[in-house]
Amino acid sequence: MTNLGWKIFIVYATINVGAMGTFSLVVPETKARSLKEMDVIFGAISTETRRWDIERQRANFERPGYEDLSSTSSNDDVRVQGPSCFS
């Protein structure tokens, strides 16, 4: 490597450019995708299962007497118990 001198830079640059090209073709684009879409892209769950989950949640939401707890606001001070070493 000592005899190569500045030429070793060309070797590493070529490896990096080749890796960037390979990864850009192999790794799917995740920009502007939801986490649910990424589950399907990376194979954590099938498309059919994801659709079934969405339909089930939609049916539960439209059920009479369903309360949307996420929209209720409360000013209760909720504390999470952490490790005792941080107390």
PDB file of N, CA, C and O in Angstrom:
ATOM      1  N   MET A   1       0.824  -1.198   0.000  1.00  0.00           N
ATOM      2  CA  MET A   1       0.000   0.000   0.000  1.00  0.00           C
ATOM      3  C   MET A   1       0.864   1.256   0.000  1.00  0.00           C
ATOM      4  O   MET A   1       0.454   2.291  -0.526  1.00  0.00           O
ATOM      5  N   THR A   2       2.032   1.174   0.575  1.00  0.00           N
ATOM      6  CA  THR A   2       2.908   2.335   0.608  1.00  0.00           C
ATOM      7  C   THR A   2       3.359   2.714  -0.806  1.00  0.00           C
ATOM      8  O   THR A   2       3.468   3.897  -1.130  1.00  0.00           O
ATOM      9  N   ASN A   3       3.617   1.718  -1.635  1.00  0.00           N
ATOM     10  CA  ASN A   3       4.069   1.994  -3.002  1.00  0.00           C
ATOM     11  C   ASN A   3       2.962   2.583  -3.863  1.00  0.00           C
ATOM     12  O   ASN A   3       3.248   3.279  -4.838  1.00  0.00           O
ATOM     13  N   LEU A   4       1.694   2.316  -3.520  1.00  0.00           N
ATOM     14  CA  LEU A   4       0.596   2.856  -4.319  1.00  0.00           C
ATOM     15  C   LEU A   4       0.427   4.357  -4.126  1.00  0.00           C
ATOM     16  O   LEU A   4       0.040   5.062  -5.059  1.00  0.00           O
ATOM     17  N   GLY A   5       0.713   4.848  -2.931  1.00  0.00           N
ATOM     18  CA  GLY A   5       0.630   6.286  -2.667  1.00  0.00           C
ATOM     19  C   GLY A   5      -0.766   6.836  -2.911  1.00  0.00           C
ATOM     20  O   GLY A   5      -1.733   6.330  -2.342  1.00  0.00           O
ATOM     21  N   TRP A   6      -0.890   7.861  -3.745  1.00  0.00           N
ATOM     22  CA  TRP A   6      -2.173   8.518  -4.014  1.00  0.00           C
ATOM     23  C   TRP A   6      -3.119   7.623  -4.796  1.00  0.00           C
ATOM     24  O   TRP A   6      -4.322   7.883  -4.823  1.00  0.00           O
ATOM     25  N   LYS A   7      -2.612   6.584  -5.428  1.00  0.00           N
ATOM     26  CA  LYS A   7      -3.458   5.694  -6.231  1.00  0.00           C
ATOM     27  C   LYS A   7      -4.422   4.881  -5.368  1.00  0.00           C
ATOM     28  O   LYS A   7      -5.443   4.403  -5.861  1.00  0.00           O
ATOM     29  N   ILE A   8      -4.104   4.726  -4.092  1.00  0.00           N
ATOM     30  CA  ILE A   8      -5.007   3.987  -3.193  1.00  0.00           C
ATOM     31  C   ILE A   8      -6.337   4.729  -3.059  1.00  0.00           C
ATOM     32  O   ILE A   8      -7.375   4.107  -2.836  1.00  0.00           O
ATOM     33  N   PHE A   9      -6.307   6.063  -3.195  1.00  0.00           N
ATOM     34  CA  PHE A   9      -7.536   6.852  -3.177  1.00  0.00           C
ATOM     35  C   PHE A   9      -8.457   6.428  -4.320  1.00  0.00           C
ATOM     36  O   PHE A   9      -9.668   6.315  -4.131  1.00  0.00           O
ATOM     37  N   ILE A  10      -7.893   6.195  -5.493  1.00  0.00           N
ATOM     38  CA  ILE A  10      -8.671   5.774  -6.659  1.00  0.00           C
ATOM     39  C   ILE A  10      -9.313   4.411  -6.390  1.00  0.00           C
ATOM     40  O   ILE A  10     -10.458   4.179  -6.780  1.00  0.00           O
ATOM     41  N   VAL A  11      -8.599   3.526  -5.740  1.00  0.00           N
ATOM     42  CA  VAL A  11      -9.144   2.202  -5.410  1.00  0.00           C
ATOM     43  C   VAL A  11     -10.350   2.353  -4.500  1.00  0.00           C
ATOM     44  O   VAL A  11     -11.407   1.788  -4.782  1.00  0.00           O
ATOM     45  N   TYR A  12     -10.215   3.102  -3.417  1.00  0.00           N
ATOM     46  CA  TYR A  12     -11.327   3.282  -2.477  1.00  0.00           C
ATOM     47  C   TYR A  12     -12.487   4.055  -3.113  1.00  0.00           C
ATOM     48  O   TYR A  12     -13.649   3.746  -2.848  1.00  0.00           O
ATOM     49  N   ALA A  13     -12.190   5.043  -3.939  1.00  0.00           N
ATOM     50  CA  ALA A  13     -13.246   5.799  -4.615  1.00  0.00           C
ATOM     51  C   ALA A  13     -14.037   4.885  -5.550  1.00  0.00           C
ATOM     52  O   ALA A  13     -15.262   4.985  -5.624  1.00  0.00           O
ATOM     53  N   THR A  14     -13.353   4.005  -6.257  1.00  0.00           N
ATOM     54  CA  THR A  14     -14.020   3.071  -7.162  1.00  0.00           C
ATOM     55  C   THR A  14     -14.913   2.116  -6.384  1.00  0.00           C
ATOM     56  O   THR A  14     -16.033   1.832  -6.808  1.00  0.00           O
ATOM     57  N   ILE A  15     -14.432   1.621  -5.259  1.00  0.00           N
ATOM     58  CA  ILE A  15     -15.244   0.729  -4.417  1.00  0.00           C
ATOM     59  C   ILE A  15     -16.493   1.459  -3.922  1.00  0.00           C
ATOM     60  O   ILE A  15     -17.589   0.899  -3.945  1.00  0.00           O
ATOM     61  N   ASN A  16     -16.331   2.700  -3.475  1.00  0.00           N
ATOM     62  CA  ASN A  16     -17.478   3.465  -2.964  1.00  0.00           C
ATOM     63  C   ASN A  16     -18.510   3.753  -4.048  1.00  0.00           C
ATOM     64  O   ASN A  16     -19.710   3.618  -3.808  1.00  0.00           O
ATOM     65  N   VAL A  17     -18.066   4.141  -5.223  1.00  0.00           N
ATOM     66  CA  VAL A  17     -18.991   4.422  -6.316  1.00  0.00           C
ATOM     67  C   VAL A  17     -19.715   3.140  -6.727  1.00  0.00           C
ATOM     68  O   VAL A  17     -20.921   3.159  -6.973  1.00  0.00           O
ATOM     69  N   GLY A  18     -18.996   2.049  -6.801  1.00  0.00           N
ATOM     70  CA  GLY A  18     -19.622   0.771  -7.136  1.00  0.00           C
ATOM     71  C   GLY A  18     -20.643   0.348  -6.096  1.00  0.00           C
ATOM     72  O   GLY A  18     -21.703  -0.170  -6.448  1.00  0.00           O
ATOM     73  N   ALA A  19     -20.340   0.561  -4.807  1.00  0.00           N
ATOM     74  CA  ALA A  19     -21.281   0.213  -3.736  1.00  0.00           C
ATOM     75  C   ALA A  19     -22.523   1.093  -3.792  1.00  0.00           C
ATOM     76  O   ALA A  19     -23.636   0.608  -3.587  1.00  0.00           O
ATOM     77  N   MET A  20     -22.341   2.386  -4.070  1.00  0.00           N
ATOM     78  CA  MET A  20     -23.499   3.284  -4.170  1.00  0.00           C
ATOM     79  C   MET A  20     -24.417   2.852  -5.304  1.00  0.00           C
ATOM     80  O   MET A  20     -25.638   2.848  -5.145  1.00  0.00           O
ATOM     81  N   GLY A  21     -23.848   2.490  -6.439  1.00  0.00           N
ATOM     82  CA  GLY A  21     -24.653   2.028  -7.563  1.00  0.00           C
ATOM     83  C   GLY A  21     -25.391   0.745  -7.234  1.00  0.00           C
ATOM     84  O   GLY A  21     -26.569   0.600  -7.558  1.00  0.00           O
ATOM     85  N   THR A  22     -24.703  -0.183  -6.591  1.00  0.00           N
ATOM     86  CA  THR A  22     -25.329  -1.459  -6.229  1.00  0.00           C
ATOM     87  C   THR A  22     -26.454  -1.247  -5.234  1.00  0.00           C
ATOM     88  O   THR A  22     -27.545  -1.785  -5.419  1.00  0.00           O
ATOM     89  N   PHE A  23     -26.216  -0.481  -4.188  1.00  0.00           N
ATOM     90  CA  PHE A  23     -27.237  -0.275  -3.164  1.00  0.00           C
ATOM     91  C   PHE A  23     -28.422   0.515  -3.694  1.00  0.00           C
ATOM     92  O   PHE A  23     -29.554   0.288  -3.269  1.00  0.00           O
ATOM     93  N   SER A  24     -28.181   1.433  -4.611  1.00  0.00           N
ATOM     94  CA  SER A  24     -29.306   2.197  -5.153  1.00  0.00           C
ATOM     95  C   SER A  24     -30.225   1.307  -5.980  1.00  0.00           C
ATOM     96  O   SER A  24     -31.414   1.600  -6.102  1.00  0.00           O
ATOM     97  N   LEU A  25     -29.702   0.233  -6.547  1.00  0.00           N
ATOM     98  CA  LEU A  25     -30.523  -0.699  -7.308  1.00  0.00           C
ATOM     99  C   LEU A  25     -31.176  -1.764  -6.435  1.00  0.00           C
ATOM    100  O   LEU A  25     -32.259  -2.249  -6.761  1.00  0.00           O
ATOM    101  N   VAL A  26     -30.535  -2.131  -5.337  1.00  0.00           N
ATOM    102  CA  VAL A  26     -30.994  -3.246  -4.501  1.00  0.00           C
ATOM    103  C   VAL A  26     -31.948  -2.792  -3.401  1.00  0.00           C
ATOM    104  O   VAL A  26     -32.967  -3.440  -3.162  1.00  0.00           O
ATOM    105  N   VAL A  27     -31.629  -1.688  -2.731  1.00  0.00           N
ATOM    106  CA  VAL A  27     -32.417  -1.226  -1.581  1.00  0.00           C
ATOM    107  C   VAL A  27     -33.594  -0.396  -2.093  1.00  0.00           C
ATOM    108  O   VAL A  27     -33.392   0.543  -2.862  1.00  0.00           O
ATOM    109  N   PRO A  28     -34.833  -0.731  -1.675  1.00  0.00           N
ATOM    110  CA  PRO A  28     -35.993   0.019  -2.164  1.00  0.00           C
ATOM    111  C   PRO A  28     -36.051   1.429  -1.572  1.00  0.00           C
ATOM    112  O   PRO A  28     -35.561   1.671  -0.469  1.00  0.00           O
ATOM    113  N   GLU A  29     -36.652   2.347  -2.313  1.00  0.00           N
ATOM    114  CA  GLU A  29     -36.815   3.735  -1.877  1.00  0.00           C
ATOM    115  C   GLU A  29     -37.898   3.805  -0.803  1.00  0.00           C
ATOM    116  O   GLU A  29     -38.982   3.250  -0.981  1.00  0.00           O
ATOM    117  N   THR A  30     -37.618   4.472   0.293  1.00  0.00           N
ATOM    118  CA  THR A  30     -38.588   4.581   1.385  1.00  0.00           C
ATOM    119  C   THR A  30     -39.016   6.022   1.645  1.00  0.00           C
ATOM    120  O   THR A  30     -39.754   6.283   2.595  1.00  0.00           O
ATOM    121  N   LYS A  31     -38.567   6.950   0.824  1.00  0.00           N
ATOM    122  CA  LYS A  31     -38.928   8.349   1.010  1.00  0.00           C
ATOM    123  C   LYS A  31     -40.427   8.528   0.771  1.00  0.00           C
ATOM    124  O   LYS A  31     -40.971   8.011  -0.205  1.00  0.00           O
ATOM    125  N   ALA A  32     -41.085   9.255   1.657  1.00  0.00           N
ATOM    126  CA  ALA A  32     -42.513   9.575   1.579  1.00  0.00           C
ATOM    127  C   ALA A  32     -43.394   8.332   1.641  1.00  0.00           C
ATOM    128  O   ALA A  32     -44.479   8.308   1.061  1.00  0.00           O
ATOM    129  N   ARG A  33     -42.929   7.305   2.341  1.00  0.00           N
ATOM    130  CA  ARG A  33     -43.726   6.092   2.532  1.00  0.00           C
ATOM    131  C   ARG A  33     -44.076   5.984   4.008  1.00  0.00           C
ATOM    132  O   ARG A  33     -43.298   6.380   4.876  1.00  0.00           O
ATOM    133  N   SER A  34     -45.255   5.445   4.278  1.00  0.00           N
ATOM    134  CA  SER A  34     -45.657   5.255   5.671  1.00  0.00           C
ATOM    135  C   SER A  34     -44.998   3.994   6.223  1.00  0.00           C
ATOM    136  O   SER A  34     -44.486   3.168   5.468  1.00  0.00           O
ATOM    137  N   LEU A  35     -45.018   3.858   7.530  1.00  0.00           N
ATOM    138  CA  LEU A  35     -44.456   2.664   8.159  1.00  0.00           C
ATOM    139  C   LEU A  35     -45.226   1.418   7.748  1.00  0.00           C
ATOM    140  O   LEU A  35     -44.651   0.334   7.640  1.00  0.00           O
ATOM    141  N   LYS A  36     -46.516   1.570   7.520  1.00  0.00           N
ATOM    142  CA  LYS A  36     -47.322   0.424   7.091  1.00  0.00           C
ATOM    143  C   LYS A  36     -46.897  -0.036   5.702  1.00  0.00           C
ATOM    144  O   LYS A  36     -46.840  -1.236   5.433  1.00  0.00           O
ATOM    145  N   GLU A  37     -46.601   0.906   4.827  1.00  0.00           N
ATOM    146  CA  GLU A  37     -46.127   0.543   3.493  1.00  0.00           C
ATOM    147  C   GLU A  37     -44.751  -0.111   3.559  1.00  0.00           C
ATOM    148  O   GLU A  37     -44.463  -1.030   2.793  1.00  0.00           O
ATOM    149  N   MET A  38     -43.903   0.360   4.469  1.00  0.00           N
ATOM    150  CA  MET A  38     -42.572  -0.226   4.602  1.00  0.00           C
ATOM    151  C   MET A  38     -42.629  -1.649   5.150  1.00  0.00           C
ATOM    152  O   MET A  38     -41.790  -2.480   4.802  1.00  0.00           O
ATOM    153  N   ASP A  39     -43.616  -1.937   6.010  1.00  0.00           N
ATOM    154  CA  ASP A  39     -43.800  -3.315   6.471  1.00  0.00           C
ATOM    155  C   ASP A  39     -44.012  -4.243   5.293  1.00  0.00           C
ATOM    156  O   ASP A  39     -43.449  -5.336   5.246  1.00  0.00           O
ATOM    157  N   VAL A  40     -44.824  -3.811   4.342  1.00  0.00           N
ATOM    158  CA  VAL A  40     -45.111  -4.629   3.160  1.00  0.00           C
ATOM    159  C   VAL A  40     -43.878  -4.709   2.257  1.00  0.00           C
ATOM    160  O   VAL A  40     -43.560  -5.782   1.745  1.00  0.00           O
ATOM    161  N   ILE A  41     -43.180  -3.584   2.057  1.00  0.00           N
ATOM    162  CA  ILE A  41     -42.011  -3.557   1.178  1.00  0.00           C
ATOM    163  C   ILE A  41     -40.935  -4.508   1.669  1.00  0.00           C
ATOM    164  O   ILE A  41     -40.361  -5.258   0.880  1.00  0.00           O
ATOM    165  N   PHE A  42     -40.656  -4.484   2.963  1.00  0.00           N
ATOM    166  CA  PHE A  42     -39.578  -5.298   3.502  1.00  0.00           C
ATOM    167  C   PHE A  42     -40.034  -6.691   3.928  1.00  0.00           C
ATOM    168  O   PHE A  42     -39.247  -7.456   4.484  1.00  0.00           O
ATOM    169  N   GLY A  43     -41.291  -7.025   3.673  1.00  0.00           N
ATOM    170  CA  GLY A  43     -41.763  -8.388   3.885  1.00  0.00           C
ATOM    171  C   GLY A  43     -42.118  -8.747   5.312  1.00  0.00           C
ATOM    172  O   GLY A  43     -42.215  -9.932   5.630  1.00  0.00           O
ATOM    173  N   ALA A  44     -42.315  -7.774   6.181  1.00  0.00           N
ATOM    174  CA  ALA A  44     -42.696  -8.073   7.559  1.00  0.00           C
ATOM    175  C   ALA A  44     -44.129  -8.571   7.626  1.00  0.00           C
ATOM    176  O   ALA A  44     -44.495  -9.307   8.542  1.00  0.00           O
ATOM    177  N   ILE A  45     -44.946  -8.166   6.649  1.00  0.00           N
ATOM    178  CA  ILE A  45     -46.345  -8.561   6.614  1.00  0.00           C
ATOM    179  C   ILE A  45     -46.780  -8.567   5.145  1.00  0.00           C
ATOM    180  O   ILE A  45     -46.261  -7.804   4.329  1.00  0.00           O
ATOM    181  N   SER A  46     -47.725  -9.426   4.828  1.00  0.00           N
ATOM    182  CA  SER A  46     -48.172  -9.496   3.433  1.00  0.00           C
ATOM    183  C   SER A  46     -49.185  -8.392   3.142  1.00  0.00           C
ATOM    184  O   SER A  46     -49.780  -7.827   4.060  1.00  0.00           O
ATOM    185  N   THR A  47     -49.372  -8.095   1.879  1.00  0.00           N
ATOM    186  CA  THR A  47     -50.323  -7.071   1.465  1.00  0.00           C
ATOM    187  C   THR A  47     -51.735  -7.444   1.880  1.00  0.00           C
ATOM    188  O   THR A  47     -52.502  -6.586   2.315  1.00  0.00           O
ATOM    189  N   GLU A  48     -52.084  -8.721   1.748  1.00  0.00           N
ATOM    190  CA  GLU A  48     -53.430  -9.167   2.111  1.00  0.00           C
ATOM    191  C   GLU A  48     -53.690  -9.007   3.603  1.00  0.00           C
ATOM    192  O   GLU A  48     -54.772  -8.582   4.008  1.00  0.00           O
ATOM    193  N   THR A  49     -52.702  -9.346   4.416  1.00  0.00           N
ATOM    194  CA  THR A  49     -52.849  -9.202   5.865  1.00  0.00           C
ATOM    195  C   THR A  49     -52.987  -7.734   6.245  1.00  0.00           C
ATOM    196  O   THR A  49     -53.795  -7.393   7.109  1.00  0.00           O
ATOM    197  N   ARG A  50     -52.207  -6.858   5.608  1.00  0.00           N
ATOM    198  CA  ARG A  50     -52.279  -5.429   5.889  1.00  0.00           C
ATOM    199  C   ARG A  50     -53.660  -4.896   5.525  1.00  0.00           C
ATOM    200  O   ARG A  50     -54.234  -4.118   6.287  1.00  0.00           O
ATOM    201  N   ARG A  51     -54.206  -5.297   4.375  1.00  0.00           N
ATOM    202  CA  ARG A  51     -55.547  -4.856   3.982  1.00  0.00           C
ATOM    203  C   ARG A  51     -56.597  -5.365   4.955  1.00  0.00           C
ATOM    204  O   ARG A  51     -57.535  -4.644   5.294  1.00  0.00           O
ATOM    205  N   TRP A  52     -56.443  -6.599   5.403  1.00  0.00           N
ATOM    206  CA  TRP A  52     -57.387  -7.180   6.358  1.00  0.00           C
ATOM    207  C   TRP A  52     -57.364  -6.382   7.668  1.00  0.00           C
ATOM    208  O   TRP A  52     -58.418  -6.104   8.238  1.00  0.00           O
ATOM    209  N   ASP A  53     -56.175  -6.014   8.144  1.00  0.00           N
ATOM    210  CA  ASP A  53     -56.055  -5.218   9.374  1.00  0.00           C
ATOM    211  C   ASP A  53     -56.738  -3.858   9.215  1.00  0.00           C
ATOM    212  O   ASP A  53     -57.427  -3.402  10.127  1.00  0.00           O
ATOM    213  N   ILE A  54     -56.553  -3.213   8.067  1.00  0.00           N
ATOM    214  CA  ILE A  54     -57.158  -1.903   7.830  1.00  0.00           C
ATOM    215  C   ILE A  54     -58.673  -2.012   7.799  1.00  0.00           C
ATOM    216  O   ILE A  54     -59.369  -1.181   8.382  1.00  0.00           O
ATOM    217  N   GLU A  55     -59.188  -3.032   7.122  1.00  0.00           N
ATOM    218  CA  GLU A  55     -60.645  -3.225   7.062  1.00  0.00           C
ATOM    219  C   GLU A  55     -61.217  -3.528   8.439  1.00  0.00           C
ATOM    220  O   GLU A  55     -62.297  -3.044   8.778  1.00  0.00           O
ATOM    221  N   ARG A  56     -60.516  -4.314   9.231  1.00  0.00           N
ATOM    222  CA  ARG A  56     -60.969  -4.643  10.587  1.00  0.00           C
ATOM    223  C   ARG A  56     -61.012  -3.390  11.455  1.00  0.00           C
ATOM    224  O   ARG A  56     -61.969  -3.191  12.203  1.00  0.00           O
ATOM    225  N   GLN A  57     -59.984  -2.540  11.364  1.00  0.00           N
ATOM    226  CA  GLN A  57     -59.965  -1.304  12.140  1.00  0.00           C
ATOM    227  C   GLN A  57     -61.064  -0.351  11.683  1.00  0.00           C
ATOM    228  O   GLN A  57     -61.689   0.318  12.506  1.00  0.00           O
ATOM    229  N   ARG A  58     -61.299  -0.287  10.375  1.00  0.00           N
ATOM    230  CA  ARG A  58     -62.353   0.564   9.846  1.00  0.00           C
ATOM    231  C   ARG A  58     -63.723   0.090  10.338  1.00  0.00           C
ATOM    232  O   ARG A  58     -64.571   0.909  10.689  1.00  0.00           O
ATOM    233  N   ALA A  59     -63.940  -1.219  10.365  1.00  0.00           N
ATOM    234  CA  ALA A  59     -65.209  -1.777  10.850  1.00  0.00           C
ATOM    235  C   ALA A  59     -65.397  -1.474  12.330  1.00  0.00           C
ATOM    236  O   ALA A  59     -66.507  -1.156  12.759  1.00  0.00           O
ATOM    237  N   ASN A  60     -64.332  -1.568  13.112  1.00  0.00           N
ATOM    238  CA  ASN A  60     -64.425  -1.249  14.547  1.00  0.00           C
ATOM    239  C   ASN A  60     -64.708   0.230  14.759  1.00  0.00           C
ATOM    240  O   ASN A  60     -65.458   0.596  15.664  1.00  0.00           O
ATOM    241  N   PHE A  61     -64.117   1.079  13.936  1.00  0.00           N
ATOM    242  CA  PHE A  61     -64.311   2.521  14.059  1.00  0.00           C
ATOM    243  C   PHE A  61     -65.750   2.910  13.743  1.00  0.00           C
ATOM    244  O   PHE A  61     -66.309   3.802  14.381  1.00  0.00           O
ATOM    245  N   GLU A  62     -66.346   2.248  12.765  1.00  0.00           N
ATOM    246  CA  GLU A  62     -67.710   2.580  12.345  1.00  0.00           C
ATOM    247  C   GLU A  62     -68.767   1.914  13.217  1.00  0.00           C
ATOM    248  O   GLU A  62     -69.959   2.161  13.032  1.00  0.00           O
ATOM    249  N   ARG A  63     -68.357   1.081  14.153  1.00  0.00           N
ATOM    250  CA  ARG A  63     -69.286   0.385  15.026  1.00  0.00           C
ATOM    251  C   ARG A  63     -69.949   1.378  15.981  1.00  0.00           C
ATOM    252  O   ARG A  63     -69.271   2.260  16.508  1.00  0.00           O
ATOM    253  N   PRO A  64     -71.269   1.253  16.218  1.00  0.00           N
ATOM    254  CA  PRO A  64     -71.940   2.172  17.150  1.00  0.00           C
ATOM    255  C   PRO A  64     -71.358   2.042  18.557  1.00  0.00           C
ATOM    256  O   PRO A  64     -71.054   0.943  19.021  1.00  0.00           O
ATOM    257  N   GLY A  65     -71.212   3.165  19.210  1.00  0.00           N
ATOM    258  CA  GLY A  65     -70.688   3.171  20.578  1.00  0.00           C
ATOM    259  C   GLY A  65     -69.181   3.186  20.653  1.00  0.00           C
ATOM    260  O   GLY A  65     -68.617   3.118  21.745  1.00  0.00           O
ATOM    261  N   TYR A  66     -68.517   3.274  19.514  1.00  0.00           N
ATOM    262  CA  TYR A  66     -67.063   3.306  19.496  1.00  0.00           C
ATOM    263  C   TYR A  66     -66.582   4.679  19.929  1.00  0.00           C
ATOM    264  O   TYR A  66     -67.071   5.697  19.439  1.00  0.00           O
ATOM    265  N   GLU A  67     -65.628   4.710  20.845  1.00  0.00           N
ATOM    266  CA  GLU A  67     -65.061   5.979  21.298  1.00  0.00           C
ATOM    267  C   GLU A  67     -63.660   6.121  20.716  1.00  0.00           C
ATOM    268  O   GLU A  67     -62.839   5.209  20.816  1.00  0.00           O
ATOM    269  N   ASP A  68     -63.404   7.242  20.123  1.00  0.00           N
ATOM    270  CA  ASP A  68     -62.065   7.518  19.635  1.00  0.00           C
ATOM    271  C   ASP A  68     -61.277   8.132  20.784  1.00  0.00           C
ATOM    272  O   ASP A  68     -61.374   9.331  21.042  1.00  0.00           O
ATOM    273  N   LEU A  69     -60.495   7.305  21.472  1.00  0.00           N
ATOM    274  CA  LEU A  69     -59.773   7.765  22.652  1.00  0.00           C
ATOM    275  C   LEU A  69     -58.602   8.675  22.294  1.00  0.00           C
ATOM    276  O   LEU A  69     -58.120   9.426  23.142  1.00  0.00           O
ATOM    277  N   SER A  70     -58.146   8.615  21.054  1.00  0.00           N
ATOM    278  CA  SER A  70     -57.005   9.451  20.680  1.00  0.00           C
ATOM    279  C   SER A  70     -57.385  10.926  20.579  1.00  0.00           C
ATOM    280  O   SER A  70     -56.520  11.795  20.683  1.00  0.00           O
ATOM    281  N   SER A  71     -58.675  11.217  20.377  1.00  0.00           N
ATOM    282  CA  SER A  71     -59.069  12.615  20.215  1.00  0.00           C
ATOM    283  C   SER A  71     -59.415  13.276  21.546  1.00  0.00           C
ATOM    284  O   SER A  71     -59.571  14.495  21.599  1.00  0.00           O
ATOM    285  N   THR A  72     -59.538  12.497  22.624  1.00  0.00           N
ATOM    286  CA  THR A  72     -59.855  13.096  23.915  1.00  0.00           C
ATOM    287  C   THR A  72     -58.591  13.708  24.490  1.00  0.00           C
ATOM    288  O   THR A  72     -57.513  13.117  24.435  1.00  0.00           O
ATOM    289  N   SER A  73     -58.741  14.883  25.033  1.00  0.00           N
ATOM    290  CA  SER A  73     -57.585  15.521  25.641  1.00  0.00           C
ATOM    291  C   SER A  73     -57.808  15.596  27.141  1.00  0.00           C
ATOM    292  O   SER A  73     -58.880  15.973  27.614  1.00  0.00           O
ATOM    293  N   SER A  74     -56.790  15.236  27.862  1.00  0.00           N
ATOM    294  CA  SER A  74     -56.865  15.352  29.310  1.00  0.00           C
ATOM    295  C   SER A  74     -55.579  15.983  29.797  1.00  0.00           C
ATOM    296  O   SER A  74     -54.521  15.831  29.186  1.00  0.00           O
ATOM    297  N   ASN A  75     -55.685  16.673  30.874  1.00  0.00           N
ATOM    298  CA  ASN A  75     -54.529  17.343  31.435  1.00  0.00           C
ATOM    299  C   ASN A  75     -53.946  16.556  32.591  1.00  0.00           C
ATOM    300  O   ASN A  75     -53.227  17.110  33.423  1.00  0.00           O
ATOM    301  N   ASP A  76     -54.252  15.263  32.650  1.00  0.00           N
ATOM    302  CA  ASP A  76     -53.705  14.429  33.711  1.00  0.00           C
ATOM    303  C   ASP A  76     -52.198  14.311  33.538  1.00  0.00           C
ATOM    304  O   ASP A  76     -51.691  14.134  32.429  1.00  0.00           O
ATOM    305  N   ASP A  77     -51.503  14.411  34.648  1.00  0.00           N
ATOM    306  CA  ASP A  77     -50.057  14.268  34.623  1.00  0.00           C
ATOM    307  C   ASP A  77     -49.735  12.780  34.690  1.00  0.00           C
ATOM    308  O   ASP A  77     -49.879  12.149  35.737  1.00  0.00           O
ATOM    309  N   VAL A  78     -49.308  12.239  33.584  1.00  0.00           N
ATOM    310  CA  VAL A  78     -48.998  10.816  33.515  1.00  0.00           C
ATOM    311  C   VAL A  78     -47.504  10.662  33.638  1.00  0.00           C
ATOM    312  O   VAL A  78     -46.738  11.251  32.875  1.00  0.00           O
ATOM    313  N   ARG A  79     -47.095   9.861  34.609  1.00  0.00           N
ATOM    314  CA  ARG A  79     -45.655   9.623  34.804  1.00  0.00           C
ATOM    315  C   ARG A  79     -45.354   8.159  34.538  1.00  0.00           C
ATOM    316  O   ARG A  79     -46.116   7.265  34.905  1.00  0.00           O
ATOM    317  N   VAL A  80     -44.243   7.951  33.902  1.00  0.00           N
ATOM    318  CA  VAL A  80     -43.797   6.597  33.605  1.00  0.00           C
ATOM    319  C   VAL A  80     -42.707   6.250  34.593  1.00  0.00           C
ATOM    320  O   VAL A  80     -41.776   7.026  34.806  1.00  0.00           O
ATOM    321  N   GLN A  81     -42.827   5.070  35.201  1.00  0.00           N
ATOM    322  CA  GLN A  81     -41.816   4.639  36.152  1.00  0.00           C
ATOM    323  C   GLN A  81     -40.559   4.217  35.407  1.00  0.00           C
ATOM    324  O   GLN A  81     -40.601   3.301  34.586  1.00  0.00           O
ATOM    325  N   GLY A  82     -39.473   4.860  35.682  1.00  0.00           N
ATOM    326  CA  GLY A  82     -38.205   4.543  35.028  1.00  0.00           C
ATOM    327  C   GLY A  82     -37.321   3.738  35.953  1.00  0.00           C
ATOM    328  O   GLY A  82     -37.739   3.352  37.044  1.00  0.00           O
ATOM    329  N   PRO A  83     -36.118   3.488  35.525  1.00  0.00           N
ATOM    330  CA  PRO A  83     -35.162   2.762  36.371  1.00  0.00           C
ATOM    331  C   PRO A  83     -34.857   3.547  37.641  1.00  0.00           C
ATOM    332  O   PRO A  83     -34.838   4.778  37.628  1.00  0.00           O
ATOM    333  N   SER A  84     -34.621   2.841  38.723  1.00  0.00           N
ATOM    334  CA  SER A  84     -34.412   3.495  40.002  1.00  0.00           C
ATOM    335  C   SER A  84     -33.119   4.290  40.058  1.00  0.00           C
ATOM    336  O   SER A  84     -32.978   5.176  40.901  1.00  0.00           O
ATOM    337  N   CYS A  85     -32.166   3.990  39.170  1.00  0.00           N
ATOM    338  CA  CYS A  85     -30.899   4.719  39.208  1.00  0.00           C
ATOM    339  C   CYS A  85     -31.046   6.155  38.727  1.00  0.00           C
ATOM    340  O   CYS A  85     -30.149   6.964  38.965  1.00  0.00           O
ATOM    341  N   PHE A  86     -32.144   6.502  38.059  1.00  0.00           N
ATOM    342  CA  PHE A  86     -32.360   7.874  37.573  1.00  0.00           C
ATOM    343  C   PHE A  86     -33.232   8.683  38.510  1.00  0.00           C
ATOM    344  O   PHE A  86     -33.511   9.845  38.214  1.00  0.00           O
ATOM    345  N   SER A  87     -33.673   8.132  39.616  1.00  0.00           N
ATOM    346  CA  SER A  87     -34.563   8.846  40.536  1.00  0.00           C
ATOM    347  C   SER A  87     -33.804   9.847  41.357  1.00  0.00           C
ATOM    348  O   SER A  87     -34.393  10.540  42.186  1.00  0.00           O
TER     349      SER A  87
END
